[in-house]
Amino acid sequence: MIEHKNAPLAVMTGGTGHIGSAIVKTLKKSGWRVAVLSSTQSGDDIYKCDITDQRAVASVVENIIQTSGQIDACIHAAVASMGKDKSESDLQMRVTLNGAQNLAAAALPHMKNGAAFIGITTKLIESGTTPMPMGSYIPAKMALRNFLRILAQNNEKKEIRVYAVAPGYIAGGLNEGVPQAILEMLAKKTGAGMTNAEAVADVVKTICNDAAAYKPSSSIAIPGEVTAL
């Protein structure tokens, strides 16, 4: 993280996953430095960290700050498996909601005025769609969106821009192994539509690079409308 120290810095969770990897690649191509918190990997610009552990997140973010300076964007893209037994349900909520809370608590003191905080939710919680039974995935994403709304309200004075990015069905990632025809049927039945990780990454890049592209405190559906959080 020492090279190109004048380039803007993004800190993100879930950066080694399907959507997260696309976001990292797109931001780096756009001239950003990206520091990734990962529960499973470590390496160049990847910090192994349990994002459900508040102290661990605080320690890693402090390390990033000391090495790389102030934060221009935070992106919470981490997600757990969509299992239905209780242990996986608890993990889903901890990763999705508590992970966002821990990231915000650690990063906000080091974020510049006008910096962006972005959470990856899902179009299945947007109005006009019909959610399908998906264990704790939908409740966790709804909790994340509610957290983002509160975060936006509490940081208006600091001018932190807060957004939800809400993609429709995506092949790969959590849907790995699901036939394309099934995904397309679900996308049509729920009204969520189909998209891809690259489209999500492009929206995140636009938010990071252009403060005027979307009104702060917005949820950006892909495909779909931009609505208030």
C-alpha positions in Angstrom: 0.0 0.0 0.0 3.0 2.3 0.0 3.2 2.8 -3.8 1.1 5.5 -5.4 0.3 7.0 -2.0 -1.4 10.1 -3.6 -4.0 7.9 -5.2 -7.4 7.6 -3.5 -7.7 4.8 -1.0 -10.7 2.4 -0.6 -11.0 -0.1 2.2 -13.4 -3.0 1.6 -14.7 -6.2 2.9 -15.5 -9.2 0.7 -12.9 -8.1 -1.8 -11.9 -11.7 -2.6 -15.5 -12.8 -3.5 -17.3 -12.8 -6.8 -18.6 -9.3 -6.7 -15.8 -8.0 -4.5 -13.1 -9.1 -6.9 -14.8 -7.3 -9.8 -15.0 -4.1 -7.6 -11.3 -4.4 -6.7 -10.3 -4.9 -10.3 -12.4 -2.0 -11.6 -11.3 0.5 -8.9 -7.6 -0.4 -9.4 -8.0 0.2 -13.2 -9.5 3.6 -12.3 -6.4 4.6 -10.3 -7.5 3.6 -6.8 -5.6 1.8 -4.1 -7.8 -0.9 -2.5 -7.1 -2.5 0.9 -9.2 -5.7 1.4 -10.2 -7.3 4.6 -10.7 -11.0 4.1 -11.5 -13.9 6.5 -9.7 -16.5 4.3 -6.9 -14.9 2.5 -3.8 -12.6 3.0 -1.3 -11.1 0.6 -0.6 -7.9 -1.3 -3.2 -5.4 -0.1 -5.2 -8.2 1.5 -5.4 -8.3 5.3 -6.7 -11.5 6.9 -9.3 -10.4 9.4 -12.5 -11.7 11.0 -14.8 -8.8 10.2 -17.3 -9.9 12.9 -14.5 -9.2 15.5 -14.7 -5.4 16.3 -11.2 -5.3 17.8 -9.6 -7.2 14.9 -11.2 -4.8 12.3 -10.1 -1.8 14.3 -6.5 -3.1 14.5 -6.3 -3.8 10.7 -7.9 -0.5 9.7 -5.4 1.3 12.0 -2.6 -0.5 10.3 -3.9 0.5 6.9 -4.2 4.1 8.0 -0.6 4.2 9.3 0.6 2.8 6.0 -1.6 4.5 3.5 -3.3 7.6 4.9 -6.9 8.8 5.0 -9.7 6.7 3.5 -11.7 8.0 0.5 -14.2 5.1 0.3 -15.4 2.1 2.3 -17.2 -0.7 0.6 -18.9 -3.5 2.5 -19.3 -6.4 0.1 -18.8 -9.4 2.5 -21.5 -12.0 2.6 -21.8 -15.5 4.3 -23.3 -18.6 2.8 -27.1 -18.9 2.5 -27.5 -22.0 4.7 -30.7 -22.5 6.7 -29.4 -24.0 9.9 -29.1 -21.7 13.0 -25.3 -21.4 13.0 -25.2 -20.3 9.4 -28.2 -17.9 10.0 -26.3 -16.3 12.9 -23.1 -16.0 10.7 -25.0 -14.4 7.9 -26.3 -11.6 10.2 -22.9 -11.1 11.8 -21.0 -10.9 8.5 -23.6 -8.7 6.8 -24.7 -6.3 9.6 -22.0 -6.5 12.3 -19.3 -6.5 9.7 -20.7 -3.2 8.4 -20.9 -1.8 11.8 -17.4 -2.8 12.7 -16.0 -1.4 9.4 -17.8 1.9 10.0 -16.7 2.3 13.6 -13.1 1.7 12.6 -13.0 3.7 9.4 -15.2 6.7 9.9 -12.7 8.7 12.1 -10.2 8.3 9.2 -12.6 9.2 6.3 -12.3 12.5 4.5 -15.3 14.8 4.2 -17.1 13.7 1.1 -15.9 10.2 1.3 -18.3 7.4 0.3 -19.5 4.4 2.4 -21.1 1.8 0.2 -23.0 -1.4 1.2 -23.8 -4.1 -1.3 -27.4 -5.2 -0.6 -29.8 -6.8 -3.1 -32.6 -5.7 -5.4 -34.8 -8.4 -3.7 -35.4 -6.0 -0.8 -36.4 -3.1 -3.1 -40.0 -2.2 -3.6 -41.7 -3.8 -6.5 -39.9 -7.2 -6.1 -41.1 -10.5 -4.6 -38.4 -12.0 -2.3 -37.9 -15.7 -2.4 -37.2 -17.8 0.7 -33.4 -17.6 1.1 -32.7 -18.4 4.7 -31.3 -15.4 6.6 -29.9 -13.7 3.5 -32.9 -11.3 2.9 -33.3 -10.3 6.6 -29.5 -9.7 6.8 -29.6 -7.5 3.7 -32.6 -5.6 5.1 -30.7 -5.0 8.3 -27.7 -3.7 6.3 -29.9 -1.3 4.4 -31.4 0.0 7.7 -27.9 0.4 9.1 -26.9 2.4 6.1 -29.9 4.7 6.5 -28.9 5.4 10.1 -25.3 5.9 9.1 -26.2 8.5 6.6 -28.3 10.4 9.1 -25.6 10.3 11.7 -22.8 11.5 9.4 -24.5 14.4 7.5 -22.3 17.0 9.3 -19.2 15.2 8.2 -20.6 14.9 4.7 -20.0 11.2 4.4 -21.9 10.0 1.4 -23.7 6.7 2.1 -25.2 4.4 -0.5 -26.7 0.9 -1.0 -25.9 -0.8 -4.3 -28.7 -3.4 -4.9 -28.0 -5.9 -7.7 -30.5 -8.3 -9.1 -29.6 -12.0 -9.7 -26.0 -12.7 -10.6 -24.6 -15.9 -12.0 -21.6 -17.1 -10.0 -20.6 -16.4 -6.5 -23.4 -17.4 -4.1 -25.3 -18.7 -7.1 -22.4 -20.9 -8.3 -23.8 -24.1 -9.8 -27.4 -22.7 -10.3 -28.3 -23.2 -14.0 -28.7 -19.9 -15.9 -32.2 -20.9 -16.9 -33.2 -21.2 -13.2 -31.7 -17.8 -12.4 -33.5 -16.2 -15.3 -36.8 -17.7 -14.2 -36.2 -16.4 -10.6 -35.2 -13.0 -11.9 -38.4 -12.7 -13.9 -40.6 -14.2 -11.1 -39.3 -11.8 -8.4 -39.0 -8.8 -10.7 -35.3 -8.4 -9.6 -33.9 -8.9 -13.1 -30.4 -10.2 -14.0 -27.1 -8.3 -13.9 -23.4 -9.2 -13.4 -20.5 -8.4 -11.1 -19.0 -6.0 -13.6 -22.1 -3.9 -13.6 -22.0 -3.7 -9.8 -18.4 -2.7 -10.0 -19.1 0.0 -12.5 -21.7 1.6 -10.2 -19.3 1.5 -7.2 -16.6 3.1 -9.3 -19.0 5.9 -10.4 -20.0 6.6 -6.8 -16.3 6.7 -5.8 -15.2 8.9 -8.6 -18.1 11.3 -9.0 -19.8 12.7 -5.9 -22.6 14.2 -8.1 -23.5 11.0 -9.9 -26.0 9.8 -7.3 -27.6 11.7 -4.5 -26.2 10.6 -1.1 -28.4 8.4 1.0 -29.6 6.5 -2.1 -30.1 2.9 -2.9 -29.1 2.1 -6.5 -30.9 -0.9 -8.0 -29.2 -2.8 -10.8 -31.1 -2.9 -13.0 -33.7 -0.4 -11.8 -34.3 2.8 -10.1 -32.4 5.0 -7.6 -34.5 5.5 -4.4 -33.9 7.0 -1.0 -32.4 4.7 1.6 
